[in-house]
């Protein structure tokens, strides 16, 4: 039976300008990139949705996109991939522009367009309509405003008996209370609990965080170290699964998508995290915002 996943949160258009570098600018000590090709890929929540779909799930994407070139391109791609559209059209699309010269990122330019209260109201209505058909809800919080009311959305999802997974942002995890699992990366964890000098100290700090925020499970992604799963039963470590790290962009999106798909397949949490770790290892070996498919992860 196909897993039904609702992905909600901040989405963006990841745009890449690819070109060649042959000289340094006479105006400043920077390379001159002669742009030869442009590509736009769905990012953030839209990237989670694409990965979950490629891994075999039935997916609905609930987010806000502008009526502009970036938003239209993202919508076109997710619809082409067979993802159900619960997208609110409003304002301008968040865009990340990366200039690439000789396969190296020269500069990234962010066009942040925070989601306002009115768009968020429409998003919540759309979310409520889409929730009934989902088994698992993934919240992708990039701090751009779409999930400023996430506490209410989590409460609605848990009351509907959905499994709730969160990719978090910021230093207030109380707003994620009630979620079944929250997946911060190492930098986000440091912002929450401070640094640590040993695994025992980290485990103690995570236990305190879990107690204070009433979060039963935290999955910490740790780049080259791997992943650590903290539950009421203790901690389980997963070694990094990457053969070669080429680009970490979007690896967390791929990981939480694989985790959701694994749980939807009836795997234990530990086994699902193992597949999430495998999926992230594949994603970092690819350039830019990447999609990993079902055969690569689960077969």
RONUMI-110748 format. One record per residue (C-alpha): x, y, z; residue in one letter; residue number from 1. Coordinates in Angstrom, 2 decimals. Layout:
BEGIN
+---------+---------+---------+-----+-----+
:    east :   north :      up : res :   n :
+---------+---------+---------+-----+-----+
:       X :       Y :       Z :   A : NUM :
...
+---------+---------+---------+-----+-----+
This chain:
BEGIN
+---------+---------+---------+-----+-----+
:    east :   north :      up : res :   n :
+---------+---------+---------+-----+-----+
:    0.00 :    0.00 :    0.00 :   X :   1 :
:    1.37 :    3.42 :   -0.96 :   X :   2 :
:    2.33 :    5.76 :    1.86 :   X :   3 :
:    0.44 :    9.07 :    1.84 :   X :   4 :
:    2.59 :   12.00 :    2.98 :   X :   5 :
:    1.67 :   15.65 :    3.42 :   X :   6 :
:    4.69 :   17.98 :    3.24 :   X :   7 :
:    4.05 :   21.48 :    4.57 :   X :   8 :
:    6.31 :   24.47 :    5.05 :   X :   9 :
:    8.60 :   26.96 :    3.38 :   X :  10 :
:    9.41 :   26.31 :   -0.28 :   X :  11 :
:   11.78 :   28.14 :   -2.57 :   X :  12 :
:   13.17 :   28.20 :   -6.09 :   X :  13 :
:   16.82 :   27.10 :   -6.17 :   X :  14 :
:   18.25 :   28.75 :   -9.29 :   X :  15 :
:   21.70 :   27.92 :  -10.68 :   X :  16 :
:   23.68 :   29.95 :  -13.19 :   X :  17 :
:   26.36 :   27.72 :  -14.69 :   X :  18 :
:   29.28 :   29.18 :  -16.60 :   X :  19 :
:   32.99 :   29.32 :  -17.22 :   X :  20 :
:   35.62 :   31.39 :  -15.43 :   X :  21 :
:   38.48 :   32.67 :  -17.55 :   X :  22 :
:   39.60 :   35.85 :  -15.77 :   X :  23 :
:   39.45 :   38.01 :  -12.67 :   X :  24 :
:   37.37 :   41.17 :  -12.80 :   X :  25 :
:   39.32 :   44.43 :  -13.22 :   X :  26 :
:   36.75 :   46.09 :  -10.96 :   X :  27 :
:   37.27 :   43.89 :   -7.89 :   X :  28 :
:   39.26 :   40.75 :   -6.95 :   X :  29 :
:   36.45 :   38.40 :   -7.97 :   X :  30 :
:   36.11 :   35.88 :  -10.81 :   X :  31 :
:   34.08 :   36.78 :  -13.88 :   X :  32 :
:   31.58 :   34.02 :  -14.65 :   X :  33 :
:   30.30 :   33.91 :  -18.21 :   X :  34 :
:   26.86 :   32.34 :  -17.75 :   X :  35 :
:   26.11 :   29.55 :  -20.24 :   X :  36 :
:   23.14 :   27.77 :  -18.68 :   X :  37 :
:   20.40 :   28.40 :  -16.10 :   X :  38 :
:   18.48 :   25.80 :  -14.12 :   X :  39 :
:   15.80 :   26.07 :  -11.42 :   X :  40 :
:   15.05 :   23.28 :   -8.95 :   X :  41 :
:   12.38 :   23.13 :   -6.23 :   X :  42 :
:   13.95 :   23.70 :   -2.81 :   X :  43 :
:   13.13 :   23.33 :    0.91 :   X :  44 :
:    9.66 :   21.76 :    1.44 :   X :  45 :
:    9.28 :   21.26 :   -2.31 :   X :  46 :
:   12.54 :   19.31 :   -2.32 :   X :  47 :
:   11.27 :   17.11 :    0.54 :   X :  48 :
:    8.12 :   16.44 :   -1.47 :   X :  49 :
:   10.05 :   15.53 :   -4.63 :   X :  50 :
:   12.30 :   13.12 :   -2.75 :   X :  51 :
:    9.40 :   11.43 :   -0.98 :   X :  52 :
:    7.60 :   11.07 :   -4.30 :   X :  53 :
:   10.70 :    9.64 :   -5.99 :   X :  54 :
:   10.90 :    7.09 :   -3.16 :   X :  55 :
:    7.44 :    5.81 :   -3.97 :   X :  56 :
:    5.09 :    7.78 :   -1.72 :   X :  57 :
:    1.91 :    9.58 :   -2.68 :   X :  58 :
:    2.71 :   13.19 :   -1.78 :   X :  59 :
:    0.82 :   16.44 :   -1.31 :   X :  60 :
:    2.80 :   19.69 :   -1.08 :   X :  61 :
:    1.34 :   22.52 :    1.01 :   X :  62 :
:    3.33 :   25.75 :    0.74 :   X :  63 :
:    3.27 :   29.33 :   -0.54 :   X :  64 :
:    4.68 :   30.31 :   -3.93 :   X :  65 :
:    4.49 :   33.61 :   -5.78 :   X :  66 :
:    2.90 :   34.21 :   -9.15 :   X :  67 :
:    6.32 :   34.77 :  -10.70 :   X :  68 :
:    8.84 :   32.90 :  -12.82 :   X :  69 :
:   10.40 :   31.02 :   -9.90 :   X :  70 :
:    7.07 :   30.01 :   -8.43 :   X :  71 :
:    5.65 :   28.90 :  -11.75 :   X :  72 :
:    8.74 :   26.80 :  -12.45 :   X :  73 :
:    8.59 :   25.09 :   -9.05 :   X :  74 :
:    4.89 :   24.38 :   -9.45 :   X :  75 :
:    5.47 :   23.02 :  -12.97 :   X :  76 :
:    8.16 :   20.61 :  -11.75 :   X :  77 :
:    6.27 :   19.25 :   -8.74 :   X :  78 :
:    3.14 :   18.73 :  -10.83 :   X :  79 :
:    5.21 :   16.98 :  -13.51 :   X :  80 :
:    6.54 :   14.67 :  -10.79 :   X :  81 :
:    3.02 :   13.65 :   -9.81 :   X :  82 :
:    2.89 :   15.57 :   -6.53 :   X :  83 :
:   -0.57 :   16.78 :   -5.48 :   X :  84 :
:   -0.83 :   20.57 :   -5.43 :   X :  85 :
:   -2.01 :   22.24 :   -2.21 :   X :  86 :
:    0.02 :   25.35 :   -2.99 :   X :  87 :
:   -1.15 :   28.83 :   -2.06 :   X :  88 :
:   -0.26 :   31.47 :   -4.64 :   X :  89 :
:    0.70 :   34.66 :   -2.84 :   X :  90 :
:    3.38 :   37.37 :   -2.85 :   X :  91 :
:    6.81 :   36.57 :   -4.23 :   X :  92 :
:    8.66 :   33.26 :   -4.28 :   X :  93 :
:   11.67 :   32.83 :   -2.03 :   X :  94 :
:   14.67 :   32.36 :   -4.33 :   X :  95 :
:   18.25 :   31.26 :   -3.81 :   X :  96 :
:   20.52 :   32.07 :   -6.73 :   X :  97 :
:   23.83 :   30.23 :   -6.94 :   X :  98 :
:   26.47 :   31.24 :   -9.47 :   X :  99 :
:   28.60 :   28.25 :  -10.46 :   X : 100 :
:   31.93 :   28.58 :  -12.24 :   X : 101 :
:   33.84 :   25.43 :  -13.19 :   X : 102 :
:   31.64 :   23.33 :  -10.89 :   X : 103 :
:   32.47 :   25.56 :   -7.92 :   X : 104 :
:   29.99 :   27.87 :   -6.21 :   X : 105 :
:   31.25 :   31.42 :   -6.63 :   X : 106 :
:   28.48 :   33.21 :   -4.75 :   X : 107 :
:   24.95 :   32.64 :   -3.43 :   X : 108 :
:   22.37 :   35.41 :   -3.51 :   X : 109 :
:   19.20 :   35.03 :   -1.40 :   X : 110 :
:   15.92 :   36.74 :   -2.22 :   X : 111 :
:   13.93 :   36.27 :    0.98 :   X : 112 :
:   10.22 :   36.95 :    0.79 :   X : 113 :
:    8.73 :   36.14 :    4.22 :   X : 114 :
:    5.21 :   34.71 :    4.22 :   X : 115 :
:    2.78 :   37.21 :    5.73 :   X : 116 :
:   -0.15 :   36.57 :    8.08 :   X : 117 :
:   -2.81 :   36.58 :    5.37 :   X : 118 :
:   -0.98 :   34.03 :    3.24 :   X : 119 :
:   -0.41 :   31.93 :    6.35 :   X : 120 :
:   -4.17 :   31.95 :    7.05 :   X : 121 :
:   -4.86 :   30.57 :    3.56 :   X : 122 :
:   -2.07 :   28.03 :    4.02 :   X : 123 :
:   -3.63 :   26.76 :    7.24 :   X : 124 :
:   -7.00 :   26.34 :    5.52 :   X : 125 :
:   -5.34 :   24.45 :    2.67 :   X : 126 :
:   -3.42 :   22.30 :    5.15 :   X : 127 :
:   -6.62 :   21.36 :    6.98 :   X : 128 :
:   -8.25 :   20.24 :    3.74 :   X : 129 :
:   -5.23 :   18.14 :    2.72 :   X : 130 :
:   -4.67 :   16.57 :    6.14 :   X : 131 :
:   -7.47 :   14.01 :    5.93 :   X : 132 :
:   -5.80 :   12.10 :    3.11 :   X : 133 :
:   -2.36 :   11.88 :    4.77 :   X : 134 :
:   -0.86 :    9.26 :    7.07 :   X : 135 :
:    2.36 :   11.16 :    7.79 :   X : 136 :
:    2.94 :   14.92 :    7.98 :   X : 137 :
:    6.38 :   16.41 :    7.40 :   X : 138 :
:    6.89 :   20.03 :    8.41 :   X : 139 :
:    9.83 :   21.72 :    6.67 :   X : 140 :
:   10.58 :   24.86 :    8.66 :   X : 141 :
:   13.11 :   27.21 :    7.07 :   X : 142 :
:   12.08 :   30.17 :    9.20 :   X : 143 :
:   10.52 :   32.14 :    6.33 :   X : 144 :
:    7.09 :   32.52 :    7.92 :   X : 145 :
:    4.98 :   29.74 :    6.42 :   X : 146 :
:    5.09 :   27.82 :    9.71 :   X : 147 :
:    4.92 :   30.65 :   12.21 :   X : 148 :
:    1.73 :   28.96 :   13.45 :   X : 149 :
:    3.24 :   25.47 :   13.51 :   X : 150 :
:    2.06 :   24.71 :   17.05 :   X : 151 :
:   -1.54 :   24.88 :   15.88 :   X : 152 :
:   -0.78 :   22.76 :   12.81 :   X : 153 :
:    0.99 :   20.10 :   14.87 :   X : 154 :
:   -1.93 :   19.98 :   17.30 :   X : 155 :
:   -4.37 :   19.57 :   14.42 :   X : 156 :
:   -2.27 :   16.79 :   12.89 :   X : 157 :
:   -1.77 :   14.86 :   16.14 :   X : 158 :
:   -5.47 :   15.11 :   17.00 :   X : 159 :
:   -6.09 :   13.53 :   13.59 :   X : 160 :
:   -3.73 :   10.68 :   14.62 :   X : 161 :
:   -1.07 :   11.50 :   12.02 :   X : 162 :
:    2.64 :   10.80 :   12.45 :   X : 163 :
:    4.35 :   14.20 :   12.64 :   X : 164 :
:    7.98 :   14.80 :   11.66 :   X : 165 :
:    9.66 :   18.21 :   11.82 :   X : 166 :
:   12.77 :   19.63 :   10.18 :   X : 167 :
:   13.25 :   22.58 :   12.57 :   X : 168 :
:   14.60 :   26.11 :   12.52 :   X : 169 :
:   15.46 :   28.61 :   15.21 :   X : 170 :
:   16.06 :   28.34 :   18.94 :   X : 171 :
:   12.54 :   27.68 :   20.24 :   X : 172 :
:   11.65 :   24.02 :   20.08 :   X : 173 :
:    8.67 :   24.41 :   22.42 :   X : 174 :
:    6.63 :   25.26 :   19.32 :   X : 175 :
:    7.28 :   21.72 :   18.04 :   X : 176 :
:    5.87 :   20.10 :   21.18 :   X : 177 :
:    3.66 :   17.16 :   20.29 :   X : 178 :
:    5.62 :   16.17 :   17.17 :   X : 179 :
:    6.73 :   12.55 :   17.08 :   X : 180 :
:   10.23 :   13.43 :   15.88 :   X : 181 :
:   12.31 :   16.57 :   15.32 :   X : 182 :
:   15.41 :   16.44 :   13.09 :   X : 183 :
:   17.93 :   19.24 :   13.77 :   X : 184 :
:   21.44 :   19.33 :   12.36 :   X : 185 :
:   24.53 :   19.82 :   14.50 :   X : 186 :
:   24.64 :   23.61 :   14.07 :   X : 187 :
:   20.98 :   23.91 :   15.03 :   X : 188 :
:   21.57 :   21.74 :   18.09 :   X : 189 :
:   24.50 :   23.93 :   19.20 :   X : 190 :
:   22.25 :   26.96 :   18.92 :   X : 191 :
:   19.77 :   25.22 :   21.19 :   X : 192 :
:   21.96 :   23.65 :   23.88 :   X : 193 :
:   25.44 :   25.14 :   23.43 :   X : 194 :
:   28.55 :   23.14 :   22.61 :   X : 195 :
:   29.60 :   19.78 :   23.98 :   X : 196 :
:   32.92 :   18.09 :   24.64 :   X : 197 :
:   31.80 :   14.46 :   24.79 :   X : 198 :
:   29.00 :   12.18 :   23.67 :   X : 199 :
:   27.89 :   11.81 :   27.28 :   X : 200 :
:   27.56 :   15.58 :   27.67 :   X : 201 :
:   25.65 :   15.82 :   24.38 :   X : 202 :
:   23.30 :   13.02 :   25.44 :   X : 203 :
:   22.64 :   14.79 :   28.74 :   X : 204 :
:   21.88 :   18.09 :   27.00 :   X : 205 :
:   19.57 :   16.43 :   24.48 :   X : 206 :
:   17.75 :   14.63 :   27.31 :   X : 207 :
:   17.21 :   17.96 :   29.05 :   X : 208 :
:   15.98 :   19.53 :   25.81 :   X : 209 :
:   13.57 :   16.66 :   25.21 :   X : 210 :
:   12.16 :   16.98 :   28.70 :   X : 211 :
:   11.78 :   20.77 :   28.53 :   X : 212 :
:   10.07 :   20.74 :   25.14 :   X : 213 :
:    8.11 :   17.49 :   25.54 :   X : 214 :
:    9.69 :   16.05 :   22.40 :   X : 215 :
:    9.83 :   12.28 :   22.61 :   X : 216 :
:   12.36 :   11.76 :   19.84 :   X : 217 :
:   15.19 :   13.82 :   18.37 :   X : 218 :
:   17.19 :   12.75 :   15.33 :   X : 219 :
:   20.43 :   14.70 :   15.14 :   X : 220 :
:   22.10 :   14.81 :   11.73 :   X : 221 :
:   25.83 :   15.31 :   12.11 :   X : 222 :
:   27.36 :   15.54 :    8.62 :   X : 223 :
:   30.54 :   13.43 :    8.47 :   X : 224 :
:   29.81 :   11.93 :   11.91 :   X : 225 :
:   26.49 :   10.44 :   10.79 :   X : 226 :
:   23.24 :   10.56 :   12.76 :   X : 227 :
:   22.23 :   10.08 :   16.38 :   X : 228 :
:   18.72 :    9.02 :   17.41 :   X : 229 :
:   17.63 :   10.03 :   20.93 :   X : 230 :
:   14.54 :    8.36 :   22.38 :   X : 231 :
:   13.21 :    7.27 :   25.77 :   X : 232 :
:   15.20 :    4.05 :   25.29 :   X : 233 :
:   18.53 :    5.87 :   24.95 :   X : 234 :
:   20.69 :    6.85 :   21.99 :   X : 235 :
:   21.53 :    5.00 :   18.77 :   X : 236 :
:   24.37 :    6.20 :   16.56 :   X : 237 :
:   24.52 :    5.72 :   12.79 :   X : 238 :
:   27.85 :    6.11 :   11.01 :   X : 239 :
:   28.00 :    8.41 :    7.99 :   X : 240 :
:   27.07 :    6.60 :    4.81 :   X : 241 :
:   28.58 :    8.93 :    2.20 :   X : 242 :
:   31.28 :    7.64 :   -0.12 :   X : 243 :
:   32.16 :   11.16 :   -1.22 :   X : 244 :
:   30.82 :   14.53 :   -0.07 :   X : 245 :
:   30.31 :   16.77 :   -3.10 :   X : 246 :
:   27.53 :   19.12 :   -1.97 :   X : 247 :
:   25.46 :   19.10 :    1.24 :   X : 248 :
:   22.67 :   21.24 :   -0.24 :   X : 249 :
:   19.29 :   19.68 :    0.52 :   X : 250 :
:   20.67 :   16.52 :    2.15 :   X : 251 :
:   18.49 :   17.12 :    5.20 :   X : 252 :
:   15.43 :   17.32 :    2.94 :   X : 253 :
:   16.31 :   13.96 :    1.42 :   X : 254 :
:   16.89 :   12.43 :    4.86 :   X : 255 :
:   13.54 :   13.41 :    6.34 :   X : 256 :
:   11.76 :   12.31 :    3.15 :   X : 257 :
:   13.35 :    8.86 :    3.40 :   X : 258 :
:   12.48 :    8.68 :    7.10 :   X : 259 :
:    8.83 :    9.44 :    6.36 :   X : 260 :
:    8.68 :    6.90 :    3.55 :   X : 261 :
:   10.35 :    4.26 :    5.71 :   X : 262 :
:    7.89 :    4.77 :    8.55 :   X : 263 :
:    5.05 :    4.66 :    6.05 :   X : 264 :
:    6.32 :    1.27 :    4.90 :   X : 265 :
:    5.95 :   -0.04 :    8.42 :   X : 266 :
:    9.64 :   -0.04 :    9.32 :   X : 267 :
:   10.74 :    0.42 :   12.90 :   X : 268 :
:   12.03 :    3.88 :   13.74 :   X : 269 :
:   15.60 :    2.59 :   13.94 :   X : 270 :
:   15.40 :    0.92 :   10.55 :   X : 271 :
:   13.76 :    3.99 :    8.99 :   X : 272 :
:   16.58 :    6.19 :   10.33 :   X : 273 :
:   19.06 :    3.77 :    8.77 :   X : 274 :
:   17.46 :    4.36 :    5.38 :   X : 275 :
:   17.36 :    8.11 :    5.99 :   X : 276 :
:   21.10 :    7.98 :    6.70 :   X : 277 :
:   21.66 :    6.05 :    3.50 :   X : 278 :
:   19.59 :    8.52 :    1.47 :   X : 279 :
:   21.48 :   11.53 :    2.87 :   X : 280 :
:   24.76 :    9.81 :    1.99 :   X : 281 :
:   23.65 :    9.52 :   -1.62 :   X : 282 :
:   22.40 :   13.12 :   -1.76 :   X : 283 :
:   25.68 :   14.69 :   -0.61 :   X : 284 :
:   27.45 :   12.93 :   -3.46 :   X : 285 :
:   25.44 :   14.96 :   -5.98 :   X : 286 :
:   25.54 :   18.55 :   -7.05 :   X : 287 :
:   22.98 :   20.97 :   -5.68 :   X : 288 :
:   19.42 :   20.23 :   -4.64 :   X : 289 :
:   19.14 :   16.55 :   -5.57 :   X : 290 :
:   16.47 :   13.85 :   -5.74 :   X : 291 :
:   17.20 :   10.28 :   -4.63 :   X : 292 :
:   14.89 :    7.53 :   -5.86 :   X : 293 :
:   13.26 :    4.45 :   -4.36 :   X : 294 :
:   15.62 :    1.91 :   -5.91 :   X : 295 :
:   18.70 :    3.73 :   -4.61 :   X : 296 :
:   17.42 :    3.88 :   -1.04 :   X : 297 :
:   15.20 :    0.87 :   -0.36 :   X : 298 :
:   16.56 :   -1.80 :   -2.71 :   X : 299 :
+---------+---------+---------+-----+-----+
